[in-house]
Amino acid sequence: MNLETAADAAARAWLDALRMLAGTQPDGYFHETAAGTAEYMTGAPFATLNGITAFSRTPSAAEISECSDSARLHQVPWTIQVRGDAVDPEIVAVAGDHGLAKREARPLLVRPLTPADAADVPAARRVTAADSLPYRRTMAAGFEAPEPLFAVFADPAVFALPAARAYLVEVDGVPVASAFGIVTGGLAGVSNIAVPPPFRRKGYGRLATAAVLREAQLSGARTAYLHSTPAGMPLYLDMGFTLAENWSVFAAND
C-alpha cells in the first residue's frame, strides 16, 4: 500500500463522510472551495467535527482565514485541521487570532481490507434507530462523557444514511462496545469505538472494530481508515492499521 496515496484517499473520504453527517442535521453545513478548504458544521458538540479542514497538501492560509471568520463556526466548538506536521506559520497565526492556540497531532491510520475481514463477528449486531438509546448510552459510558453529547450520532437520520452502519457488541444481552462505519468512495471510515470501563481489556473494542471491517469488506470497500486517540493506537496497529500521516489540529484551550 502506498501510504501517501492512501492518505489522500482517506482524507477525501473523511470529508465526504462529514458532508453526509452535516446533511442529516437541521443546522448542518458543508462547503468546500476549489482549492480544497472545507468549512463544516455537523452540530455535534465535538470540536473536530466542526470547523475547517484543508484537504490539500499545500493549504491556502488566505482561504483558511476567510473561512475562520464565518459566524456559524462560533456557535459550536471548532477546530482548524491541516494535514501533516509542518504547518505554514501564517496558518498558525490565523488559528491563534481565532483563539485556537492549542495544537495537537491527530494520527490518520489506514489498512487494506482483505477477504479474511469478512469473517463473522457473532457478538456484534447492526443497530437501527430503535436502538438509539442503548447505542448512545454505550458511547457515552465508553467515552466517559455526558450522554446528551452523543445524541447526534444516534439521530434516526444518521442511522438512515445508506452508507452508514452502527453496531453494538453485546454479551448476554448487555452492550459492551459501540462502533460506527461509513463507506464513501470505496473507503470505510471507522469511528465511535467505545468500551465502557467495566468491560475494557476483554477484546470488545477489537470485536467492535472487526464488525465495521466485516461489512465494509462485504460491501466492496478496499481500505479502512480512522483517526486514532493515543489510547487506541496499540489496538489499531495490532489489527493491521498503519500510520499514514498526522494531522495538525488547532483548538481552543480547555
C-alpha positions as CSV (number, residue, x, y, z in Angstrom):
1,M,0.0,0.0,0.0
2,N,1.3,3.4,-1.0
3,L,0.8,5.4,2.2
4,E,0.8,8.8,0.5
5,T,-1.9,7.7,-2.0
6,A,-3.9,6.0,0.8
7,A,-3.7,9.1,3.0
8,D,-5.0,11.3,0.1
9,A,-7.9,8.9,-0.5
10,A,-8.7,8.7,3.3
11,A,-8.7,12.4,3.7
12,R,-11.1,12.7,0.8
13,A,-13.3,10.0,2.2
14,W,-13.3,11.6,5.7
15,L,-14.5,14.9,4.2
16,D,-17.2,13.1,2.2
17,A,-18.4,11.4,5.4
18,L,-18.5,14.8,7.2
19,R,-20.6,16.2,4.3
20,M,-23.1,13.3,4.8
21,L,-23.2,13.8,8.6
22,A,-23.8,17.6,8.2
23,G,-26.5,16.9,5.7
24,T,-28.5,14.9,8.4
25,Q,-28.7,17.8,10.8
26,P,-31.2,20.8,10.6
27,D,-28.4,23.3,11.1
28,G,-25.7,21.3,9.4
29,Y,-23.4,23.0,6.8
30,F,-20.7,21.9,4.5
31,H,-18.8,23.9,1.8
32,E,-15.6,23.1,0.0
33,T,-13.6,25.6,-2.0
34,A,-12.0,24.7,-5.3
35,A,-8.6,24.8,-3.6
36,G,-9.6,22.1,-1.1
37,T,-10.5,24.0,2.1
38,A,-13.7,22.7,3.7
39,E,-15.8,24.6,6.2
40,Y,-18.4,22.4,8.0
41,M,-20.7,22.3,11.0
42,T,-22.2,18.9,11.9
43,G,-23.9,20.2,15.1
44,A,-22.0,17.6,17.2
45,P,-20.6,19.2,20.3
46,F,-17.1,17.9,19.5
47,A,-14.6,20.4,18.1
48,T,-13.1,18.1,15.5
49,L,-16.5,17.7,13.8
50,N,-17.0,21.4,13.3
51,G,-14.6,23.9,11.7
52,I,-12.1,23.9,8.8
53,T,-10.0,21.2,7.2
54,A,-7.5,21.8,4.5
55,F,-7.6,18.8,2.2
56,S,-4.8,20.0,0.1
57,R,-1.1,19.2,1.0
58,T,-0.4,22.9,0.2
59,P,-3.2,24.6,2.1
60,S,-4.2,28.2,1.5
61,A,-3.7,30.4,4.5
62,A,-5.9,33.0,2.9
63,E,-8.8,30.6,2.4
64,I,-8.5,29.3,6.0
65,S,-8.5,32.8,7.3
66,E,-11.6,33.7,5.3
67,C,-13.5,30.6,6.5
68,S,-12.4,31.3,10.1
69,D,-14.4,34.5,10.1
70,S,-17.6,32.5,9.5
71,A,-20.2,33.4,12.1
72,R,-21.6,29.9,12.1
73,L,-18.4,28.4,13.5
74,H,-18.6,30.5,16.6
75,Q,-21.8,28.8,17.6
76,V,-20.1,25.5,18.4
77,P,-16.7,24.1,19.5
78,W,-14.5,24.0,16.4
79,T,-11.0,23.4,15.1
80,I,-8.7,24.1,12.2
81,Q,-7.2,20.9,10.8
82,V,-4.2,20.7,8.4
83,R,-2.7,17.6,7.0
84,G,0.9,17.0,8.1
85,D,3.1,18.0,11.0
86,A,4.7,21.0,9.2
87,V,2.2,23.9,9.1
88,D,2.6,27.3,7.4
89,P,3.3,29.9,10.1
90,E,0.5,32.1,8.6
91,I,-2.0,29.3,9.3
92,V,-0.7,29.0,12.8
93,A,-1.2,32.8,13.2
94,V,-4.8,32.5,11.8
95,A,-5.6,29.9,14.4
96,G,-4.1,31.9,17.2
97,D,-6.1,35.0,16.1
98,H,-9.3,33.0,16.5
99,G,-8.5,31.6,19.9
100,L,-7.3,28.2,18.7
101,A,-3.9,28.2,20.4
102,K,-3.8,24.5,21.4
103,R,-2.0,22.4,18.8
104,E,-2.2,18.6,18.8
105,A,-1.3,15.8,16.4
106,R,-4.2,13.7,15.1
107,P,-3.0,10.3,13.7
108,L,-4.6,9.1,10.5
109,L,-4.3,5.3,10.1
110,V,-5.1,3.2,7.1
111,R,-5.5,-0.5,6.4
112,P,-6.2,-2.6,3.3
113,L,-9.3,-4.8,3.6
114,T,-8.9,-8.5,2.7
115,P,-11.2,-11.5,2.4
116,A,-10.3,-12.5,5.9
117,D,-12.1,-9.4,7.2
118,A,-15.4,-11.0,6.1
119,A,-15.3,-13.4,9.0
120,D,-18.4,-13.3,11.1
121,V,-18.4,-11.4,14.4
122,P,-21.1,-13.2,16.4
123,A,-21.2,-10.8,19.3
124,A,-21.8,-7.8,17.2
125,R,-25.0,-6.7,15.6
126,R,-26.0,-3.8,13.4
127,V,-28.3,-1.4,15.2
128,T,-31.1,0.9,13.9
129,A,-33.0,3.9,15.2
130,A,-34.9,1.6,17.5
131,D,-31.6,1.0,19.4
132,S,-30.7,4.7,19.6
133,L,-30.9,4.8,23.4
134,P,-28.6,1.9,24.3
135,Y,-26.2,2.9,21.4
136,R,-26.0,6.5,22.8
137,R,-25.6,5.2,26.4
138,T,-22.8,2.8,25.4
139,M,-20.9,5.5,23.6
140,A,-21.3,7.9,26.5
141,A,-20.1,5.4,29.0
142,G,-17.2,4.4,26.8
143,F,-16.0,7.9,26.3
144,E,-16.8,8.8,29.9
145,A,-18.8,11.9,28.8
146,P,-22.4,13.1,29.3
147,E,-24.9,11.2,27.3
148,P,-26.6,14.2,25.6
149,L,-23.3,14.9,23.8
150,F,-23.8,11.8,21.7
151,A,-27.3,12.5,20.5
152,V,-26.3,13.5,17.0
153,F,-24.7,10.1,16.4
154,A,-27.9,8.3,17.5
155,D,-30.1,10.5,15.3
156,P,-32.5,8.4,13.2
157,A,-31.3,10.4,10.1
158,V,-27.8,9.2,10.7
159,F,-28.9,5.6,11.0
160,A,-30.8,6.0,7.8
161,L,-27.8,7.0,5.7
162,P,-27.3,4.2,3.1
163,A,-23.5,4.4,3.5
164,A,-23.6,4.2,7.3
165,R,-23.6,1.3,9.8
166,A,-23.8,1.4,13.6
167,Y,-23.0,-1.5,15.8
168,L,-23.2,-2.8,19.3
169,V,-21.2,-5.6,20.8
170,E,-23.3,-7.5,23.4
171,V,-22.6,-10.1,26.0
172,D,-25.6,-11.9,27.5
173,G,-27.7,-9.0,26.1
174,V,-25.6,-6.3,27.7
175,P,-24.0,-3.7,25.4
176,V,-20.2,-3.8,26.0
177,A,-18.9,-1.7,23.0
178,S,-20.1,0.5,20.2
179,A,-18.9,1.2,16.7
180,F,-19.8,3.2,13.6
181,G,-18.7,2.8,10.0
182,I,-19.4,4.8,6.8
183,V,-18.3,3.9,3.3
184,T,-17.5,6.5,0.7
185,G,-15.5,6.2,-2.4
186,G,-14.6,2.6,-1.6
187,L,-13.1,3.5,1.7
188,A,-14.6,2.7,5.1
189,G,-14.3,5.2,7.9
190,V,-14.2,3.7,11.4
191,S,-15.3,5.7,14.4
192,N,-17.2,5.7,17.7
193,I,-15.3,2.7,19.0
194,A,-16.2,3.0,22.7
195,V,-16.0,0.4,25.5
196,P,-17.4,1.3,29.0
197,P,-14.8,1.0,31.8
198,P,-16.1,-2.3,33.3
199,F,-15.7,-4.1,30.0
200,R,-12.3,-2.9,29.0
201,R,-9.3,-5.2,28.3
202,K,-11.5,-8.0,27.2
203,G,-11.2,-7.6,23.5
204,Y,-14.6,-5.9,22.9
205,G,-13.0,-2.9,21.2
206,R,-11.4,-5.3,18.7
207,L,-14.7,-7.0,18.1
208,A,-16.4,-3.7,17.5
209,T,-13.8,-2.6,15.0
210,A,-13.9,-6.0,13.3
211,A,-17.7,-5.6,12.8
212,V,-17.1,-2.4,10.8
213,L,-14.4,-4.0,8.8
214,R,-16.5,-7.1,8.0
215,E,-19.5,-5.2,6.5
216,A,-17.1,-2.8,4.7
217,Q,-15.3,-5.6,3.0
218,L,-18.5,-7.4,2.1
219,S,-19.8,-4.1,0.6
220,G,-16.8,-3.9,-1.7
221,A,-14.7,-1.3,0.2
222,R,-11.0,-1.7,-0.4
223,T,-9.4,0.3,2.5
224,A,-10.4,1.2,6.1
225,Y,-9.2,4.4,7.8
226,L,-9.6,6.1,11.1
227,H,-8.3,8.9,13.3
228,S,-6.9,7.3,16.5
229,T,-6.5,8.5,20.0
230,P,-3.3,7.7,21.8
231,A,-5.1,5.1,23.9
232,G,-6.4,3.4,20.8
233,M,-3.2,3.2,18.8
234,P,-1.9,-0.1,20.2
235,L,-5.1,-1.9,19.3
236,Y,-5.4,-0.5,15.8
237,L,-1.7,-1.1,15.0
238,D,-2.1,-4.7,16.2
239,M,-5.1,-5.1,13.9
240,G,-3.0,-4.2,10.9
241,F,-3.6,-0.4,10.6
242,T,-0.6,1.7,9.6
243,L,0.1,5.4,10.4
244,A,-0.3,7.2,7.1
245,E,0.2,10.7,8.4
246,N,-0.5,13.1,11.2
247,W,-2.9,16.0,11.0
248,S,-2.2,19.2,12.9
249,V,-5.3,20.2,14.9
250,F,-5.7,23.7,16.3
251,A,-8.3,24.0,19.1
252,A,-9.3,26.3,21.9
253,N,-7.6,25.8,25.2
254,D,-9.6,23.7,27.7
